[in-house]
Each structure stands twice: as C-alpha cells, then as structure tokens.
C-alpha cells in the first residue's frame, strides 16, 4: 500500500520517502532559487534607498519644486539657470581649486614621501614601519574633528600658526586663514593635505612594494641612473595605483563639504563655497528641490567625465592592459 | 648558472655606486620625514593638550604641551552639563546597528555572487558596481523627502537603514568569498548540510577576516558621517557626536575646551579599533586600492 504522498500528480509511483510536490521542486531548483533569496535583502534596500532616489533626482532636475509643492515640468531650465548662476560658478571654481590642490600638491608630496620611505634613504626596517604607521594618525579623525582642530590652529588673533608667524616675523605676518578671501582656499587645501597625504602615501608604498626589485636593479646594472629608473620603470609600473589615487582624490575633492562648511561656512564672499554646500543650501535652506537636484546631476556629470579622462590618460583602455 | 653568478659579482661594484652610502643624504631625508611626522601629529597633540586646559590658557603662547595643572572641568562639564553621553550612545548605537545590518546584507549577497551561478548574475553585479561611481549627494533630495514621508526624521532608522546596502561592501564580500574553496561547500552538501547551514557553518567562519575588515570600514564610515545626520536630525537629543561637536563652541564661538574634550573622547573608539585590530584596519583602508 503506497501512501497518497508517494503518488505524484502525474500518477507516477515513487519509492516511499522520495520528495514530491513542493519538496521535489525545491530539491531540484534550490541552487537557482537560493542565491536570489540571498541577494534579495540587499537589492530591496538598494532599490528603495539608492536606485529609486537616483531616478527620482534625475526626474526632479527637470522640474521646478519649491518645498512640498507639486513638481512642475520646466525642461532644461534648471540646467540653463545653473550655467548662468554666479554662485554656482564660484562654487565650481572653488571646488576645482581644491581638486587641483590635491593633484598638484598633495599627490606629488605623497609620492615623494613614499619613494623616500621605500628607498635606501631609510635604511632601517623599524624606521620604515614607524613612518608608515605615523601616516595613519590623521586618518583616525573625522572631517568634522579635523576641521574643528584646524579652526583653532587658524584662529587669527591667538591661533598656534599666527602666534608663531608673529613671533618670527612680527605683527604684519599674521594671516587671515579663514577670513581673508584670497587665502581661504589655500587654508582648506592645507587641511586636506594634512588629512590625506599619509593615506595616499601608503597606497604608493604598497604599489612600490609590488614592483619586482630585480627590474630596478637590472636597469641600474645596465647603467640607468636614479632618475631614469624612476621615470622609466617605477612610475610606468605604478600606473594603476596612480590612477586609483588620482580618481579617488578628484572624487573626494569634488564632494568636499564638511571642511569648508565648518571652517568658513563657505565664505568670505563665497570664496570657499563648495558644490555640495551650494547643493545643501539650495535644497535645505531655500528648499529649491528641483534646482538642487540639477546641481547634483551636474556634479555626477563632472565626476564621471573626469574619471573617464583619467582612465584614458593613464591608458587603462589600452590593449595591453 | 655560472653566468648569473658572474653577472652579480661583476656588477657589485658598479651597483654599489648608485647605492646611497652618503650618510648626509640619509640624515637629511630622515630629518625631513621626521618633520612630516611631527606636522601630522601636532594638531592631534595640540587637541589632547588643550582639552586639559581652561579656556584662557588654550591660547597662551608659547604652548605648554603638558599642562602644569591638568584641568578636568572640560570633561566634567561635557558629561554633567551637556548631553554628551547621550550623543555618544546615539553614535555608538547607530554605528553598531549600521555595521551589523551592512555586514549581514553584504556578506549574504556577496557570497551568493561568488559561489552560485544564476541568471542575471553579471548584470545585477555590474549594476551595483556602477552605482559605486555615483556621488551619494545626488540622492540627498529625494532620500530626504522619503524620510519625511516615512516619519523617520530624528530616529535611529534614518541613520542605520538607507546606507546599509553598500556597493563597496558587496564588492569586497564577493572578492573575499571567491577565495573560499568550493570543494568545502560540496563536501558539506554531500554530507546533507542545508544551503543556509553552508553559509553559517562553513562560509562565515572562514570569512572572519573579511568580517573584521568590512566591519571596521562600515563602523568608521558611520562614526565619521556628517552631511546625512546634518540633514535628517534637528532634535538635539538625537544628535550624533559629529553634529553636536560644532554646537559646543557656544554662541560666541569660543568654548574651545569643550569642543576639544568632546573630540578627544570621540576619537578614542577609533583609536582602540586601530590598535586592537591594526592588521584588519590597514587591510580595510588598503582594500580599495589593492582589490580594485
């Protein structure tokens, strides 16, 4: 006597205990179904809190929406207004200066530090690891804490930096680090150099250690001097790391917010206003949501274009990669 | 064999010519590096030192690195007269919650992407990776509106949930899970283990280093977050530390002792993680560059 569960809907007979119905289906397909169950929680949150807002923000950027009003379609007006908006242009200029500061000052400095620490100029292994470890110190702080620390160091009348300048060069040497319109951008670049040179240097050290010693030694044996080894072998082989550091630095610079917001509030006269702070002000002080979304998408466009330019510049699309 | 030996011996004198024997150059380089270390450390040391000084001594010049009479009032005021303890707990609850949720989501999904073959696997993964290039500021406006509708402003949820599905996290999780030996899973399957059993009893224990690395990344990101809390929190009892610290400056922007004391305490958890889990901390920071 077979139990009813041993007979499948098609009438075929199975040995007792063989799974049927849902259990049979599950047994056969579980390896296809389970991965979807595993990725489902991630993708549900991803869709709600990232994918949908990305689409919605794109939609809003073509609309006028003031506060909780209903969005009304205005085509490209937000983007056209943006191109003529002096405050936006100022924030774009400031942010570009921050990015250039990273590219021209901070990354070369980090590279030099890495090459020196990795070279025979630091002959002791203990010293090498001490230097590397000390590069982490600024990373332990947040952007907020770093900005608050620097706002004290930058204080005009009695901050540490001006106190030393005054002692060395007299009263006129005091610098309005956060109040002088022509200095503020540099003050912020200085803060960024303090925070990020160490980590970028660590990336470079890691890259340098991946270069086979034999290559550099062989070149040296062939009579190449130190500079020729650096530019002929080291830098070309470091291309992926340099690309990574450059793209990260540019992305970070264009997304800067906390440092100028806390140090100067964007002033004086918008001279340190960043794009993200302008987006923040537009969206959350003036509640001009459509316009703020257009600023957001302009930022996306800039970052994507710069990333592509970088990839091309460093030859990541080349056949031999 | 002989040629290579000859080559090295023959080259030894020429090679040593470019080796830097010059003690002066080594000294100069190290002095330069030590100055760099000092510059990196000064703001940090200054912060700790000033947090133990009364307001009128913070700016005295020359600076006394170790205050003659350590002054603890900044700290007692923080805990006695401000909501600092509450802010610290808020920050900790949010950081732990977000780390746990992110780890769960990313490990489970990353493991599926690494070890199972299913339709649309590549498309879905590339979609997540593509989102990685977007600056998160682009979603601020719609996400804020959504939080208002959900009634999530000034709650823990608003800081824990929206950024838990981390694209970088799933990328790292998959990268680590790829290294798991598939034979281990198959052996367990033959032994009758369920798929969930494989995940919890085989994958997770073997992925402990990945859990540590990713946990540190998520925790630090949450601990240091500023822009999102600034937008979604306006009730001071719900503040996280980063949001509260600037307000401690007071109406005249001069209560620096309080700010610095608060900052010192806020850095302590990160420093503890750094020293207790240095290897994973460094691996986490380097993960972006090396795995990318």
Interface residues (C-beta under 8 A of the other chain):
Chain A: X30 X31 X32 X34 X35 X36 X38 X39 X41 X42 X43 X45 X46 X49 X50 X51 X52 X53 X54 X56 X57 X60 X113 X116 X117 X119 X120 X121 X122 X123 X127 X130 X131 X134 X135 X136 X137 X138 X139 X140 X141 X142 X143 X144 X145 X146 X148 X149 X150 X152 X153 X155 X157 X158 X159 X160 X163 X167 X194 X198 X199 X202 X203 X206 X207 X217 X220 X221 X223 X225 X226 X241 X244 X245 X248 X251 X254 X255 X257 X258 X262 X276 X279 X280 X283 X284 X289 X292 X293 X296 X297 X299 X300 X303 X304 X307
Chain B: X7 X11 X14 X15 X18 X19 X20 X25 X26 X29 X30 X32 X33 X36 X37 X39 X40 X41 X42 X43 X44 X46 X47 X50 X58 X59 X61 X63 X104 X105 X106 X108 X109 X111 X112 X113 X116 X118 X119 X121 X124 X128 X131 X133 X134 X135 X137 X138 X139 X140 X141 X142 X143 X144 X145 X146 X161 X162 X163 X164 X165 X167 X170 X195 X199 X223 X224 X226 X227 X230 X231 X242 X245 X246 X256 X259 X260 X263 X266 X267 X270 X271 X274 X282 X285 X286 X288 X289 X290 X292
